Amino acid sequence: MSNRRNFIKKSALGTLGVSSLLGCDELNNANIIKTYPRIISTWNHGLEANQKAWEILKNGKGGLSAVEQGVMVSEADPQIRSVGYGGYPDRDGIVTLDACIMDKNSNCGSVSFLQNIKHPISVARHVMEDTPHVMLSGKGALDFAISKGFKQEDLLTDDSRKDWIKWKENSNYKPVINIENHDTISMLLIDDSGDLYGACTTSGAAWKMHGRVGDSPIIGAGLFLDNEVGAAAATGLGEAIIKTSGSAMVVELMRQGASPLEACKTIVKRISKLHKSGPEWDYLQVGFIALNKNGEYAGYSLRKGFNYSLHDEKNKNLLIDAKHEIG
Ligand code: SD4
């Protein structure tokens, strides 16, 4: 029955034609077929994460497991210096992790300031499924993870320790745009039925103050979705994203009829206006990705250099340079 419904839905989309479903900017890329299932993720490490998520989805494990296991690829990779194992530590040399996950029914779970657990996204899922809460933080999150069978491990790799020691020579908190500080993985997925899922996980801003929590575990800031409308997620300077409730606002703009690109652009402009005269302006970077209920998608950032990864039936492992506000 549900297969038949999907077939009808897809056939209907087919007869509507691509143009009626897409924002103008996306239409310019004639190679991209707009449909679902579809997965988008921030940055180029999203390629591998998307690949994994796609496999899980195709194996019938569901969208929630797909986004969870997708971003776990990045969490486990020591070369990715801003997510999970191998992530840059805070200024005290301690790796602290933030993550959240959300499903089509607006169920969500989150952990913040979590230490010594390689896969915070899975702990966030347990918070969502096994507790009456949305967010657990710090020691409480760690105790909960241990109670669920997670093993404690040292997440600070030799490479990250060396970089931290080098950073301490000057202790200058001025993140290098697109390199040092902006590689959170946020993943958005629309499945065969048009249902939405999202996940976001990070070690946060490098050299942050001990105890600092960014946007990534905050539902509405680092990630948000409404299954009737669409989904959005963020990367970049968390403080700026939190101040605008960035991802929730992108979704609300889509609810009012904005395309994913228009919605991301509006919020980036808002952030730009708020921070233009602040001391953080010269290192500020924020980027959003958005995916709406039709499978239309976009990415947009304040500065050049943000890219995102797309995976669907036609486009396996496509890396897209996001449009941006300023050079
Ligand atoms: C944070 N938004 O903690 C995160 C950092 C980030 O890629 O995006 N890194 O502020």
Boltz pocket constraint, residues with backbone or C-beta under 6 A from the ligand:
constraints:
  - pocket:
      binder: B
      contacts: [[A, 82], [A, 181], [A, 182], [A, 183], [A, 184], [A, 185], [A, 202], [A, 203], [A, 204], [A, 205], [A, 213], [A, 214], [A, 215], [A, 216], [A, 234], [A, 235], [A, 236], [A, 237], [A, 238], [A, 239]]
      max_distance: 6.0
